[in-house]
Amino acid sequence: MADPRESATDKGLGLTLGLAALATLGGIGMLIGAPDIEAAWGFGAAVVFAALAVVSIQLWG
């Protein structure tokens, strides 16, 4: 039989907020380095950290 207790932690929320902050910094880096190659690195960082934020809230949320 399944255990009716639920163990909820804030690990997923904290990890998601941290990754979202990194994604925001990547977006800011994209805006600052707009005409140069640094914009591509900022975009890449923003996409990767945003995807990890979504995965983390799904896994531990």
C-alpha positions as CSV (number, residue, x, y, z in Angstrom):
1,M,0.0,0.0,0.0
2,A,1.2,3.5,-0.7
3,D,2.4,5.7,2.1
4,P,0.0,8.6,2.6
5,R,2.6,10.9,4.0
6,E,4.1,13.5,1.8
7,S,7.6,14.9,2.2
8,A,7.7,18.4,0.7
9,T,10.9,20.4,0.7
10,D,11.9,23.8,-0.6
11,K,14.9,22.4,-2.4
12,G,13.2,22.6,-5.8
13,L,12.0,26.1,-5.2
14,G,15.4,27.4,-4.1
15,L,17.2,25.7,-6.9
16,T,14.7,27.1,-9.4
17,L,15.1,30.6,-8.1
18,G,18.9,30.4,-8.2
19,L,18.8,29.1,-11.8
20,A,16.3,31.7,-12.8
21,A,18.6,34.4,-11.4
22,L,21.4,33.0,-13.5
23,A,19.2,32.9,-16.5
24,T,18.3,36.6,-15.9
25,L,22.0,37.4,-15.7
26,G,22.5,35.6,-19.0
27,G,19.7,37.7,-20.5
28,I,21.3,40.9,-19.2
29,G,24.6,39.8,-20.7
30,M,22.9,39.3,-24.0
31,L,21.6,42.8,-23.9
32,I,24.9,44.4,-22.9
33,G,26.9,42.6,-25.5
34,A,24.3,43.1,-28.3
35,P,26.3,43.6,-31.5
36,D,29.2,41.2,-30.6
37,I,29.7,37.5,-30.0
38,E,29.2,38.0,-26.2
39,A,25.5,38.3,-26.9
40,A,25.5,34.8,-28.2
41,W,27.2,33.5,-25.0
42,G,24.6,35.5,-22.9
43,F,21.7,34.0,-24.9
44,G,23.2,30.5,-24.6
45,A,23.6,30.9,-20.8
46,A,20.0,32.3,-20.5
47,V,18.5,29.3,-22.4
48,V,20.5,26.7,-20.6
49,F,19.8,28.1,-17.1
50,A,16.1,28.6,-17.9
51,A,15.7,25.0,-19.1
52,L,17.5,23.8,-15.9
53,A,15.2,25.9,-13.8
54,V,12.1,24.3,-15.4
55,V,13.6,20.8,-15.0
56,S,14.5,21.4,-11.3
57,I,11.0,22.6,-10.4
58,Q,9.5,19.5,-12.1
59,L,11.9,17.1,-10.4
60,W,11.8,18.5,-6.9
61,G,8.7,20.7,-6.9
